[in-house]
Amino acid sequence: MAFDVNTLLSAELHSIKNQLQALLSAQSDLADALKDHPEFQKQIQNVQSNGQSLSHNVVELLSVLKIQNSAFEPNIDEHWFCDSVALVIQDLGAIGQDVKITLEFDPDLNAFYDEQLISIAIHNCFVNAIKANATEINVDVEELSTGSLNIMVKDNGKGFAVEQLEKGHFNPQGAASGLGLYLMEQALEVHTRNITGQVIKGGVKVGNQPSGGAIITLFLP
């Protein structure tokens, strides 16, 4: 009997994800039980940080498998963007990342998108900034006349290498080419919308600010 490899991988990853959630819950209970023992706090924080990072990686793998499926359709629904970003910031705090994140858009801004995929894209924007030694990240949103959004994530890190900017595309092979950027691109491109008779899909652009630091623009049609 033939098996679909992606289906098997997805089932195993879902099982791992559920076990990770149970582990993270147990870690949280342990942290509460030992909150009056400062000598254990560093070790607990390291365990929680690694657990959250692993959980996020599993979610990314599940999303990649879904996107690669020819029958995949994004779970498009109405979401408040501020709430979606807040969840990502919460996850960053849980893995011990200390960076100032400023939201410079209307807190009542809402749009239709697959929240899991957009959250992955935003998370990778933040992680990219942190890896570039950024201490501050600004998130702004430009609303276009068509109703599309340009989500701009700016940081004060060292910016992108010239080689990356000259490529104009993202390759998933090799750390130097940016797996995170590739995942962002995949997450945005599955978002499409018919605008004045033309099907427009999402995308990602990267660049450096004149004053220094990177800027990543996520286009959501």
Backbone hydrogen bonds, N-H to C=O, Kabsch-Sander energy under -0.5 kcal/mol:
donor,donor_aa,acceptor,acceptor_aa,energy
5,V,3,F,-0.7
8,L,4,D,-2.1
9,L,5,V,-2.9
10,S,6,N,-2.6
11,A,7,T,-2.2
12,E,8,L,-2.4
13,L,9,L,-2.7
14,H,10,S,-2.4
15,S,11,A,-1.9
16,I,12,E,-2.5
17,K,13,L,-2.8
18,N,14,H,-2.4
19,Q,15,S,-2.1
20,L,16,I,-2.5
21,Q,17,K,-2.3
22,A,18,N,-1.9
23,L,19,Q,-2.3
24,L,20,L,-3.1
25,S,21,Q,-2.0
26,A,22,A,-2.1
27,Q,23,L,-2.4
28,S,24,L,-2.2
29,D,25,S,-2.1
30,L,26,A,-2.3
31,A,27,Q,-2.5
32,D,28,S,-2.1
33,A,29,D,-2.1
34,L,30,L,-1.7
35,K,32,D,-1.0
37,H,34,L,-2.1
40,F,37,H,-2.1
41,Q,38,P,-1.0
44,I,40,F,-2.3
45,Q,41,Q,-2.6
46,N,42,K,-2.1
47,V,43,Q,-2.2
48,Q,44,I,-2.7
49,S,45,Q,-2.6
50,N,46,N,-2.4
51,G,47,V,-2.2
52,Q,48,Q,-2.5
53,S,49,S,-2.1
54,L,50,N,-2.3
55,S,51,G,-2.2
56,H,52,Q,-2.3
57,N,53,S,-2.1
58,V,54,L,-2.0
59,V,55,S,-2.0
60,E,56,H,-2.2
61,L,57,N,-2.3
62,L,58,V,-2.4
63,S,59,V,-2.2
64,V,60,E,-2.4
65,L,61,L,-2.3
66,K,62,L,-2.1
67,I,63,S,-2.6
68,Q,64,V,-2.3
69,N,65,L,-0.8
69,N,66,K,-0.8
72,F,69,N,-2.2
76,I,74,P,-1.7
77,D,113,Y,-1.4
79,H,111,A,-3.0
81,F,79,H,-0.6
81,F,109,L,-1.8
82,C,109,L,-0.6
83,D,80,W,-0.7
84,S,80,W,-1.7
85,V,81,F,-2.5
86,A,82,C,-2.2
87,L,83,D,-1.7
88,V,84,S,-1.3
89,I,85,V,-2.5
90,Q,86,A,-2.2
91,D,87,L,-1.9
92,L,88,V,-2.1
93,G,89,I,-2.2
94,A,90,Q,-1.7
95,I,91,D,-1.1
95,I,92,L,-0.5
96,G,93,G,-1.4
97,Q,92,L,-2.3
98,D,96,G,-0.6
99,V,97,Q,-0.8
100,K,135,T,-2.4
101,I,99,V,-0.5
102,T,100,K,-0.5
102,T,137,I,-3.1
104,E,102,T,-0.6
104,E,139,V,-3.4
109,L,106,D,-2.2
111,A,79,H,-2.3
113,Y,77,D,-2.4
113,Y,111,A,-0.6
115,E,113,Y,-0.9
118,I,114,D,-2.5
119,S,115,E,-2.4
120,I,116,Q,-1.8
121,A,117,L,-2.0
122,I,118,I,-2.6
123,H,119,S,-2.8
124,N,120,I,-2.2
125,C,121,A,-1.7
126,F,122,I,-2.3
127,V,123,H,-2.7
128,N,124,N,-2.3
129,A,125,C,-1.9
130,I,126,F,-2.4
131,K,127,V,-2.5
132,A,128,N,-1.1
133,N,130,I,-1.7
134,A,129,A,-2.3
137,I,100,K,-2.9
138,N,154,K,-2.9
139,V,102,T,-2.8
140,D,138,N,-0.5
140,D,152,M,-2.6
142,E,150,N,-2.7
143,E,141,V,-0.6
144,L,142,E,-0.6
144,L,148,S,-2.7
147,G,144,L,-1.8
149,L,220,L,-2.9
150,N,142,E,-2.4
151,I,149,L,-0.6
151,I,218,L,-3.1
152,M,140,D,-3.1
152,M,150,N,-0.7
153,V,151,I,-0.6
153,V,216,I,-2.9
154,K,138,N,-2.8
154,K,152,M,-0.6
155,D,214,A,-2.1
156,N,136,E,-1.3
158,K,132,A,-1.6
165,L,161,A,-1.7
166,E,162,V,-2.0
167,K,163,E,-1.1
168,G,164,Q,-1.0
171,N,177,S,-0.6
174,G,172,P,-0.6
177,S,174,G,-1.0
178,G,174,G,-0.5
178,G,175,A,-1.0
182,Y,178,G,-1.8
183,L,179,L,-2.4
184,M,180,G,-2.1
185,E,181,L,-2.3
186,Q,182,Y,-2.5
187,A,183,L,-2.5
188,L,184,M,-2.1
189,E,185,E,-2.5
190,V,186,Q,-1.0
191,H,188,L,-1.7
192,T,190,V,-0.7
193,R,200,I,-2.3
195,I,193,R,-0.8
195,I,198,Q,-3.1
196,T,194,N,-0.6
198,Q,195,I,-1.5
200,I,193,R,-3.1
200,I,198,Q,-0.6
202,G,188,L,-0.9
202,G,191,H,-2.3
203,G,219,F,-1.4
205,K,217,T,-2.1
207,G,215,I,-1.8
209,Q,213,G,-3.0
212,G,209,Q,-1.7
215,I,207,G,-2.6
216,I,153,V,-2.4
217,T,205,K,-3.0
218,L,151,I,-3.1
218,L,216,I,-0.6
219,F,203,G,-3.0
219,F,217,T,-0.6
220,L,149,L,-2.9
220,L,218,L,-0.6
